[in-house]
Amino acid sequence: MAIPPARRPQGRPAPAPGVLRRIDAFARLAFPGFSTAFLMVLAAAPINLPSPVFAMALPCVTFWSVFRPTAMMPPVVFLLGLLMDLLTFAPLGSGVLVLLALHAAALRFRFFLVRQSFLTVWLCFCVAALGAASLYWGLQSLLALRLPPIAPALHAALLACGLYPAIALVLTRIHEAMRHAEVAP
């Protein structure tokens, strides 16, 4: 009995791997990390409010971890956490641990969140942001061996919850454009 030859998938042929295609693929892969770092640096500008760097990092890391996990890998999240620690003068490692925990939670619930409505995703993010702010406050108090005021941590979590819809709207449009460019001939 002869085994039938493998059928070639129908559709358009795969494009030739040229330099421009590789640069385009790298740019799409690197965009989430670089854009998040850029927004964090912008948020570190001196203003008369508590630093919104933490509140800017949480929505970006969560969004990209859920909707484009191959671009927001743990080494990228580690570097973003280190940048957050350096920009906020926090004890080194506290931001890293918080962002890695948030990334792990987003990956764990990714398949659930992708199929949900925006409101459900936003509410889940709000719970995660409160947990991340609590962990960040706890780590800072543990490393400083004193209890800092909890109001800045709560403010950062609430600011992250408030910023999420606007950030998610922009990042959704960018994500859809990137996905459309990946399937375009």
N, C-alpha and C positions, 0 to 999 in steps of 0.2 A: 504494500500500500504506500503510495507516494504522498509525501507531505507537501501540501500546496505552498508555493513560494509566498513569502511575507508580502502583504499588500502595502504598497506605498500610500501613505496618507494623502487624501485628496485635499486640494486647496492650493494656495500659492507656495512656490518653493521658498526655502529659507534664504534670506539675503546673505550675500557674501560678507564675511567678517572683515570690514575695512577699518581703517584708522578712525574715520569719523563716527562709525557705528560704535566702536569701542569707547570713544570719548563721550558719546551721547549716553551709553549705558553707564559709564562711570559717573557722569554728571547726575543722572537720575538716582543712582545708588547713593551718592554723597550729599545730595540736596537736603534731605531731612536733618542730618547731623549739622551741616554747615549753617542752614537757615536757623536752626534752634540756637546754635552758638551765637549767631549774629544778633538774634532777638534778645538773648541774655545779655550780651554786651551793651546793646542799646538800652535795655532796662536798667543797667547799672549806672546810668547817667545820674549825676547828683541832683536830687530833688528834695523837697522838704517832707516827703512822705517816707514811710518804711520802704526798704528796697523791694521792688517788684520782681527781682531776678528769680526768686523761688516760684512766684506766681506765674511767671512766663515760662519757666522750664517744665512745670508739671503738665500743662495741657499739651505742649508740643511733644514731649516724650510719650505721653499716653496715646495721643492720636496716632503718631507714627508707629508706635509699638503694636497698636491694634490693626491699623489699615495697611501698613507696609513694614512688616517685621524684618524682612531681609535687609532693609536699609537702616533700621534702628537696632543694631546688634549690641550685645553687652559691652564690647570694647568701646563703642561709640558712646553708650550711656555712661560708662565709667569716665570717659574724658569729659563729657558734659557735666557730670557730678563734680569732678575735680575743678572745672572752670567755675561752677557755681560756688564752690568753697572758696576759691581764690577771689571771686568778685564780691562776695559777701563777708569776707574775713571770718568765715566760720572755721571751726576746727577741721583740719583736713581729714577727709574720710566720711564725715557725717552726710554731706550732700551726695557723695558717691553711693553710700549705703541706701539712702532714701530713694534716689533715682533708680538704682538697681532693683530695689524691692518693688517699686511702682512698675517698672518694666516687667518684672516677673509676674506680677499680678495681672497686668494687661495681657501678657501672653497666655496666662492660664485661662482667662475668661474671654479670649479673643474670639473664638468661634461662637460663643453666646452673643457677644456685643455686636459683631458684624451684622447679625440678622435682626437686631432690635431697632426701634425707632430712635430718633435723635433725643427725645426726652428721657428715655430709659438710659441711653448711653451717658447723658449729662448727669442724671441722678447717680449713676454708678461712679462717674468721675468725681462727683461731689463727696461721696463716701470715701473714695480712695484719697482725695485731696486732704480731707480731715484726718485720715489715718496717717498720711505722709507727713503732714504738719505736726501731728502728735509725736511721731517717731523722730522727726528732726529736732523738736523741742526736747524730747527725752535724751537724745544723743548729746545735744549741746549741754544739757544740765549734767549729764553723767561725765562728760569730758571736762567740764569746768568745775565740777564738784560743788555746785551750788544751784539753786533753783532760779532760773531767770524768769522774768514775767512771761505769762502765757499769752498775753494780748497780741504781741507781734506775730506769733505763730498762728493764732486764730485769724488775725487780719490777713496774713499771707494765704491761708486756706480759702477764706471767703473771697479774696481778690482773684485767686485762681479759678474758683467756681464761677465768678462773674465774668472773667475773661474768656472762659472756655467757649461759649457760643460764637463770639466774634472770631476767635482764633480757629475754631473748627470750621467755620464757614469758609474762611480763606484757604485753609489747608485742604478742605474737601475739593474746592475748585482746582487747586494745584494738583492734588492726587488724581482727579479725574482727567486732567490734561496730560499728566504723565502716563496714565493707563491708556488713554487714547493714542498717545504717541507710540506706545509699545506695540499696539495692534495694527497701527497704520502701516501700509506697505512701504 
